[in-house]
Structure formats: structure tokens, C-alpha cells
């Protein structure tokens, strides 16, 4: 991988590298995209808002459950019917 050091002047031209950039030549032809690395210190983990009571209710429920393979097989059968 090639490493390029960016000085303060270029950094200012590139909007301080805080947003996604499209790099173009003088003719306007796109030759690259730059996506800045994320500062994860500004983010916190997200978890679903499901209470323990709700999880217990779901575990005890008589509602049918299907595996991923079962769902995919069902969708495949539906697509086969649709396509004739």
C-alpha cells in the first residue's frame, strides 16, 4: 500500500478529511474515493430495547419458529411459483 503524508494546506483543501471525498482529475474524471476512518470514541454500542420480561415471554411463546434454512426454502418455493 502506498502511504501519502498530507500537510495542513492539502488537508484544508480536502475539508479536513472529515467527510467522504470523490477525487477527480482536472477534466472532472473520477479516479478515486476517500472515506475517512471513523472515530469510534464518539459512538456508543447500540443494543435492542427488549426487556428481560419480553425475552422470557418470547421464549415461552407457542408462536412457531423457523430456522434460516426453512425461511430460505419457503422463499425459494414462493419464487418458483411466481416464475412458473
PAMINU-172812 format. One record per residue (C-alpha): x, y, z. Coordinates in steps of 0.5 Angstrom, whole numbers, plus 500, padded with zeros to 3 digits. Example, Ala and Ser with C-alpha at 12.3 -4.5 7.8 and 13.67 -1.06 7.14 Angstrom:
525491516
527498514
END
This chain:
500500500
502507498
503512504
502519503
503525508
498530508
500537510
496542513
495546507
492540503
488538509
485544509
483543501
480536503
475539508
480537514
479529512
472529516
467527510
467522504
471525498
471524491
478525488
478528481
483530476
483537472
478534467
473532472
474525471
474521478
480517480
478515487
474516493
477517500
473515506
476518513
477513519
472513524
473516531
469511535
470515541
464519539
460513539
457508544
454501543
447500541
443494543
436493542
431496547
428489549
426488557
428481560
421480561
420481554
425476552
422471557
415472554
418470547
422464550
415461553
411463547
408458543
409462536
412458531
420459530
423458523
431457522
434461517
434455512
427454513
426461511
430461505
427455503
420458504
422464500
425460494
419456494
415462493
420465488
419458484
411459484
412466482
416465476
412459474
END
